[in-house]
Structure formats: structure tokens, C-alpha cells
């Protein structure tokens, strides 16, 4: 398959990750997380997120998001999120089915919640006929490739806590956000009052496996049992932990994210002479553009990518850690030919 721009999930695996898996593939090790790789990697997470951080490895991002929501909410409670949030659009109703809680969605111009937007959903407290707002969920970077500033995250955390609510962060692309903002993971989460985090590496060079990172110790209640009930307990967990160990100890997360972000900026630069309308600021590794339908349909015959809003002819182009400059030049040349 030609390297396209459909998703950073389409990329391969960083060689460093494959080597880490191979190094872990020796002898026997205790299953279900009772191994030396998990112990070392849990310590590494504490270095990145603070001494109170507790990590639970899971299979995938949906599992991480749902397990975090389960830690925060009961079935009569609700999560406030953007209309475009992954938990609302791309998880097939998993939070509602598994946890049973409600999602209170908010329409946003750029994928980002603000305190004023969230307040529209904060009512009905103590009224038994209404689902009780219990958490706010944000995505960093957002599904539209935009970034919350540190001050914006802190303001949402302060709002949540003032209502005795929690703040969850979906960090599937947290590495891309961290390098774009020039901050550490801790500075963007723990230091700002984020209560729990879904932290992923699959979109940035890992093979599989994500993590739930509980930053508020009050949420760490029976999580080992909840993870098991949600079918997210991996037996040979050392192979998930070994990936995160390599990912977080060698700055691989930083190098890969810097590269994919840089490729998106190159794509943006190459598009400028074509007069293509870019829909949102290009802050991480995604570019959203509006094109005539016949153009993007024809371009999809040469390169794979997704439409984002077919009604408005908006498509999304994602760059990956293994995208190279020739990929972008060939892609833009094909687009230029079709526009002509």
C-alpha cells in the first residue's frame, strides 16, 4: 500500500519498538503485569507524570477512554465533551454501553471546549430526572488538529473541580501536542489539574497498547478489577510495557512527533501556492482542507485519505512518523494536476 495520508494508524512500527519487543521475548515472565518490564515502565510513567501517577496498560484507545470514564462516572452521571470528540464520534457508543453514562456534547468551532461552552451543560444538579454532570473530557491535540494552551487546560480543570467534577484528557496524540507546545507531559496534565489521562503511542510508532494514567489518587478505586471486567487485561503485558519503556526512555516519542508535525507543516507550505482553503490551524500532524468533490474523489484514487465532512467537501490529511518529503511532493503534485 502506497504511503497515504489517511491516518497515523496506517504507519508501520518504529524499529526501536520492534527491537524492544524482541528483547522482551526471552524466557518466561509472569503474566498480567507481574513482570520486570511492567515494574520498570510504571516507574518511568511516574517520572513523566509525577509520583502519584498510576498506570494501567490496556489494548487500545477506546479501552483507555472507557476505563477512564468508568473511573469517573456511574451510569446516572454524564460527561461533557465536544461534539467532535472521539468518545462521541468514533467509539460506536462504547462509553454509553459499557459505563451506561450519558455524553453531553457541545458544538465547537475548532474542536476545543471553553469554560463558557461547558457551563451551558452544567445544570440539573441534584434533580433526579437529569443525568448528573460528573466529568469533562477534552482531547489534546483535538480531533481537528488544534491545541489547548496550558492556560486553557487549567481553566477547564478549575471549572470542573469547582463543580466537584473531574477532567479527563484523551491523549492519543499527546506527544504531538507536547512537542508543539514545547512542554513536558507533566506540565500539560498533572501540573494543570488533569485528573486522568488516556495516553497512547500507537499513532506515533508503537505496535499496539495504550494506557490509563490516573493522576488523581481518588480515582484509583478497584481499577484492576474494572480493567479485567472491561476485557482490557493483557496476559503477556510485558510486550506492551516494553514498547512504552523504549518509547519514553529514548525520546523516541519526541523524535517521531516532531517529524510528523514537521511533515504537516511542509504539506501546508506546499499547498499555499495552490490557493486551497485550509479549515483549521495546522498545529500538529493533521491538515484539513476544503476541495471540490470531483477533485478529492479523483485524488483518492491515487492516495488514500478520509473525508471529514462530505457535505462541506472537507477532507483530512494525516502525516505520520514515517511520512517522507517525497510522499508530500508527489501528493501535492497529483493535487495540482487535478486542480488544473
Buried (B, 14 or more C-beta within 10 A) or exposed (E): EEBBBBBBEBBEBBEBBBEBBEEBEEEEBEEBBEBEBBEBBBEBBBEBBBEEBBBBBBBBBBBBBBBBBBBBBEEEBBBBBBEBBBBBEEBEEBBBEBBEBBBBBBEBEBBBBBBEBBEEBBEBEEEEEEBBBBBBBBBBBBBBBBBBEBEBBBBBBEBBBEBEBBBBBBBBBBBBBBBBBEBEBBBBBBBBBBBBBBBBBBBBBBBBBBBBBBBBEEBBEEBEEBBEEBEBBBEBBBBBBBBBBBBBBEEBBBBBBBBBBBBBBBBBEBBEEEEBEBBBEBBBBBBBBBBEEEBBBBBBEBBBBBBBEEEEBBBBBBBBBBBEEEBBEBBBEBBBEBEE
